[in-house]
Amino acid sequence: MFVLAELKDNVRIAPDQFNLQLVDAVRDEIDRKLANKVLLNVGLCIALKEIVSLKDSIILPGDGASHTEVLFRYVVFRPMVGTVLTGKIRNCSREGVHVTLGFFDDILIPHAALQHPSRFDEAEQAWVWEYPLEDGAKHDLFMDVGEPIKFRVSREIFEETSPIGPPKAETQSQQGASTSSAAASTTSQEVKTPYKIIGAINESGLGVLSWWDQQGKEEDQDDEDGEDNIDYENDEDGEGACEE
C-alpha cells in the first residue's frame, strides 16, 4: 500500500532560513512542497523518509536564496492493483459506492463491480445487495454510510491537473456579453481528480464486513446446534454409545 519513491528536486532555501542547519531547512521545504500532494504517476506523498544526498548549494544572481540539488526518498501511498484494502463507505450514488481510508477519499467502486444482483435505493441513497436465499427469496443487504468495507484495487487513474487560463472570447464584441456565460461554464466544469482508485467487491469475502461476520456467527451457531442434537442409544451393558 505504501512505497518508497526516490525523487530529485532543486530545493530553494529563503534567506530567513539560513539560521537553520541545511539538512533541517531542506527537510522542512520538501515536506512543505510535497506532503499531502499527488505526483503524476507516482502517488499521494505522505512523509519524507530520508535524504540520500545533498549537492553544493548555489546562489543565483538577483536571488538571495540558496538552491540545492537534493536526492531523497519519500513515503508514497500507491497500492498495487490486486491489493485488498479496508475502508469506510463515504457515500453512495448511482455511479457506485464512494469509499474513504481516512487520509484518502478518492476511491470508487462502480456499480458494475458490486455484488450481483444489486440495486440503488433512492429513498435510502444506498446500494443494496439482493442476497439470494435457498428458498428462492432475496434478503436485502444495505451498504450504509460509515460501514467498514473490504475491496480489491482493480485500477488506478492519474490525471494531469495543471491550471489552465481563462476561456478567450471569440471576438471583442462578444467579450462583454460572454463574461457571465464563461464564468458559469467554468464553474460547471467537472473538477479533475489527480489520483483516483477504482475498486471491486464482486467476489466472495469482499464487501461490507458485517455481512461476512454475521454469516460466520450463523455457521458457528449451526455447528453448535448440530453437536447438541447428536442421538445416543444404550448398548447391552446399559452404557451410552454415540450413534454414528
Secondary structure, 3 states (H helix, E strand, C coil): CEEEEEEEEEEEECHHHCCCCHHHHHHHHHHHHHCCCEECCCEEEEEEEEEEEECCCEECCCCCCEEEEEEEEEEEECCCCCCEEEEEEEEEECCEEEEECCCCCCEEEEHHHCCCCEEEECCCCEEEEEEECCCCCEEEEEECCCCEEEEEEEEEEECCCCCCCCCCCCCCCCCCCHHHHHHHHHHHCCCCCCEEEEEECCCCCCEEHHHHHHHHHHHHHHHHHHHHCCCEEECCCCCEEECC
